[in-house]
């Protein structure tokens, strides 16, 4: 199961726990409110745990694929090939650049 789905389930339990605490308090039932409070606390710990294990990057939105930028890059590669560059070497350079960019910046 993906971390994003696990996180969504935990958030649903968390929100449900808050609703349960409110309902228990309205009904003047301390046992119900405490039970849902404990469930909410465990869900909060679960959120912390899943974020720590999966890392914050697992939940970050990835930017949409930019067709125009891809077309511009392809045009630049074609221009370099026309100027006498080795197409295979250029494409390998682009792949290495993508890998380096995905690896993150050094801290």
VMD Tcl script that draws the C-alpha trace (Angstrom):
set ca {
  {0.00 0.00 0.00}
  {1.32 3.44 -0.89}
  {2.23 5.90 1.87}
  {-0.21 8.45 0.44}
  {-3.13 6.00 0.86}
  {-2.05 5.02 4.36}
  {-1.88 8.69 5.25}
  {-5.38 9.28 3.84}
  {-6.79 6.43 5.96}
  {-5.06 7.76 9.07}
  {-6.41 11.26 8.42}
  {-9.93 9.82 8.06}
  {-9.54 8.02 11.40}
  {-8.20 11.23 12.94}
  {-11.17 13.29 11.72}
  {-13.58 10.55 12.79}
  {-12.00 10.57 16.24}
  {-12.55 14.30 16.58}
  {-16.20 13.87 15.56}
  {-16.52 11.07 18.11}
  {-15.08 13.27 20.86}
  {-17.54 16.03 20.04}
  {-20.51 13.64 19.97}
  {-19.41 12.04 23.25}
  {-19.09 15.44 24.87}
  {-22.51 16.58 23.61}
  {-24.08 13.39 25.00}
  {-22.23 13.98 28.28}
  {-20.60 10.55 27.94}
  {-17.02 10.86 29.18}
  {-16.16 7.25 28.27}
  {-17.04 7.78 24.62}
  {-15.18 11.09 24.48}
  {-12.08 9.54 26.09}
  {-12.17 6.52 23.77}
  {-12.31 8.68 20.68}
  {-9.65 10.95 22.18}
  {-7.30 8.00 22.50}
  {-8.11 6.92 18.92}
  {-7.34 10.46 17.73}
  {-4.05 10.52 19.64}
  {-3.01 7.18 18.11}
  {-3.93 8.48 14.65}
  {-1.80 11.59 15.26}
  {1.14 9.37 16.19}
  {0.44 7.33 13.05}
  {0.67 10.47 10.93}
  {4.01 11.34 12.49}
  {5.25 7.78 12.01}
  {4.20 7.42 8.36}
  {5.75 10.80 7.52}
  {8.99 9.86 9.29}
  {9.21 6.44 7.62}
  {8.17 7.45 4.11}
  {9.73 10.91 4.20}
  {8.01 14.17 3.40}
  {8.94 13.79 -0.28}
  {6.58 10.81 -0.59}
  {3.65 13.17 -0.03}
  {4.84 16.09 -2.15}
  {2.93 16.83 -5.32}
  {4.96 16.27 -8.43}
  {4.76 19.05 -11.00}
  {2.77 18.34 -14.15}
  {4.70 17.29 -17.23}
  {5.51 20.37 -19.33}
  {4.98 19.50 -22.99}
  {6.37 22.84 -24.20}
  {9.59 22.47 -22.23}
  {10.00 18.90 -23.54}
  {9.48 20.10 -27.12}
  {11.99 22.91 -26.61}
  {14.55 20.46 -25.21}
  {14.00 18.10 -28.13}
  {14.48 21.01 -30.56}
  {17.76 21.95 -28.86}
  {18.99 18.35 -29.08}
  {18.04 18.24 -32.78}
  {19.92 21.51 -33.39}
  {23.04 20.16 -31.68}
  {22.84 16.93 -33.71}
  {22.52 18.99 -36.91}
  {25.60 20.96 -35.86}
  {27.56 17.70 -35.71}
  {26.97 16.44 -32.17}
  {26.62 12.75 -31.38}
  {22.91 12.12 -30.72}
  {23.49 9.12 -28.42}
  {26.01 11.06 -26.33}
  {23.63 14.04 -26.07}
  {20.71 11.86 -24.96}
  {22.91 10.14 -22.39}
  {23.96 13.57 -21.10}
  {20.30 14.53 -20.72}
  {19.55 11.26 -18.86}
  {22.47 11.85 -16.50}
  {21.27 15.42 -15.90}
  {17.78 14.17 -15.01}
  {19.22 11.58 -12.61}
  {21.37 14.24 -10.97}
  {18.41 16.59 -10.63}
  {16.24 13.88 -9.07}
  {18.92 12.95 -6.56}
  {18.46 16.32 -4.83}
  {20.85 19.07 -3.98}
  {23.69 18.49 -1.54}
  {23.05 19.92 1.93}
}
mol new
graphics top color blue
foreach p $ca { graphics top sphere $p radius 0.5 }
foreach p [lrange $ca 0 end-1] q [lrange $ca 1 end] { graphics top cylinder $p $q radius 0.2 }
display resetview
